Amino acid sequence: MKSYIIINGMNSYEDLNLLLKSMTIPSSNEQIEEVEVEGRNGSLTIKNGTYENKKLNFSFDLKRKRNENYIDFQNRIDYVEYLLDIEKGELIIFNRLNKVFNIKYLTKDIIMESDINANVDINVICEPFMYEINEQYMDLKNNSNIFYKGTVTGEPNIKIYGSGNIQLTINSETIQINNVNEYVELDSKLLLCLNKDKTSKSRDMIGHFPLLTKGVNNISWTGNVSKVEILPRTAYR
């Protein structure tokens, strides 16, 4: 089986005829600050809970086809460069087809090594984590426990259907949303609290946006709630 990546639905091998030679996929590491404290042996280590962007590199060969003239080969190279002129999007790698990276931007270098071969380097700057592909909402109608299998804290999207003043508790953290009219949405990744018409409801929100931790998470609520839908946004280093 040929190795490949998929960028915004384009298969590097099937659609672009790129032969993957090598790839570099570093781990995501939490940023750590070392602080020197007077009178203390050694430094104070502070983990600030943030992660740098992930920088992925892929190196490909683009070969001239049998009976393809040089001008057509050059035109094909130009077309590959055109197709790779993208900004945001999604990246999937052949050996992890159930995970997706969110692209922030992409750069590429195409170098002619001979009249029959070009080297294509693609550098992809992504969000720090991989996510489950096609993850579905969990539909909760009663207080429940859900299992979060990610390796880093989940920033869920939560839809609460109900009315009046509502409190939602995940583990030991409680958030209150007042004056709910049929529906409210909490997006812990984008830090948004929205009405059903997508207008801001932040002024009616008290507390911090909820997060999911590794393992079992207890979900409960008080108030007039008919159901809660949770998209975990399961994240992996």
Disulfide bonds with the S-S distance in Angstrom:
none
